[in-house]
Amino acid sequence: MKEIYFIVNPKAGNGHCFTIWERVERQLKVKKVPYLAFFTEYPGHASILAGQIALKDPEQKMIIAVGGDGTMHEVVNGAVKEHHITLGFIPGGSGNDFSRGFQVPVDPVEALEVILRLAKQTGQPIDVGKITMNDAHEHYFINNMGAGFDATISYEVNQSRMKAILNKLSLGRMVYVFFLLKKLFTYKTSTIDLSIDGEKHIFEQTWFVTVSNQPFYGGGMKIAPAAEPDDGLFDITVVQRLSRWKLLLVFISVFWGRHIHFKEVKTYIGRDVSIRSQAKLFVHADGEHIGFTPLDIHLQASALQVLTRRKRAEEVELKERDSNDCY
Ligand SMILES: Nc1ncnc2c1ncn2[C@@H]1O[C@H](COP(=O)(O)OP(=O)(O)OP(=O)(O)O)[C@@H](O)[C@H]1O
């Protein structure tokens, strides 16, 4: 088996991830699995740790992120250029959309079981998105990125102290609902110039644009129901020309992936996307704020190896529940 490194964000899930790691570590000791674990100490640290682990020697290695989608996002950014790395994930955050899209069990000990089983085989190659910002900074995403209303809400939620308080009461979702309602009545839609594989589109009164590698975002919303992370294509969603009340309806329907039936929701597929807008729009990648429009996105096909139960027929009959089974 390849060497296993864990990068643990003890602050994910509002500190609950530390307890999750203790459970995982107990199990590693019971099973006598050799491993090395590193704790993140500040935002951005997971990226640095992943880069250092990857560069230590060119041996095949596994890096398992223990945290939320933000932790996985950072690990991806630290390891994406190193081809001898296979990535895995143990859900310890509040959203955990990676687990939904890549069929990782919701329970951390079950997720470890699956990882140890999959680690005996080769990882599956998946696509990643490379975003180039106006200042030439590059960011990679594994789940999805978005510009506009959704990225504004995600930014406000992550800045807010209310998130920590409500998460402690297991009411984490309420903070999204609060900011959704707050911004719903004040947010100004914008004209967006979108180019998809060279084809130009102009959308007026646009609420947001998302570019997805897998279906789930925002803690279980099925924004791109048909997205496949290994098909060499992004699924692009544009929401425009909607009244504020109808937008609310669209948001509710996203949990079941039914929003795509609204005429104001447009969907496309493509590999190269650029987003320009009249006003500077907030931008997120895997739920993390990365800056503002304009930007360009390029799909890097099969750029990463990941441990996933997707398309593993032999995994289907096994007992561990997938993260999405609770929906
Ligand atoms: N030691 C640390 N102290 C403070 N923040 C940290 C630390 N380590 C990592 N972070 C930051 O914590 C943030 C949240 O992490 P993460 O997204 O993994 O958890 P989450 O928000 O609970 O889960 P999700 O994104 O799935 O909702 C990330 O932006 C990351 O940069």
The ligand as a Gaussian input file, in Angstrom:
#p B3LYP/6-31G(d) Opt

LIG

0 1
 N       -6.115000      25.927000      12.285000
 C       -7.000000      26.662000      11.633000
 N       -7.564000      27.755000      12.224000
 C       -8.501000      28.490000      11.595000
 N       -8.958000      28.228000      10.344000
 C       -8.434000      27.154000       9.703000
 C       -7.438000      26.336000      10.316000
 N       -7.118000      25.345000       9.451000
 C       -7.868000      25.564000       8.331000
 N       -8.649000      26.634000       8.481000
 C       -9.665000      27.185000       7.553000
 O      -10.931000      26.653000       7.949000
 C      -11.839000      26.929000       6.895000
 C      -13.015000      25.993000       6.924000
 O      -12.595000      24.704000       6.673000
 P      -13.535000      23.646000       5.946000
 O      -14.194000      24.262000       4.767000
 O      -12.734000      22.439000       5.719000
 O      -14.631000      23.331000       7.060000
 P      -16.163000      23.723000       7.110000
 O      -16.364000      25.135000       6.697000
 O      -16.651000      23.302000       8.442000
 O      -16.779000      22.703000       6.051000
 P      -17.535000      22.900000       4.623000
 O      -16.684000      23.751000       3.741000
 O      -17.656000      21.495000       4.087000
 O      -18.854000      23.534000       4.971000
 C      -11.008000      26.897000       5.634000
 O      -11.178000      28.133000       4.960000
 C       -9.569000      26.742000       6.124000
 O       -8.671000      27.581000       5.421000

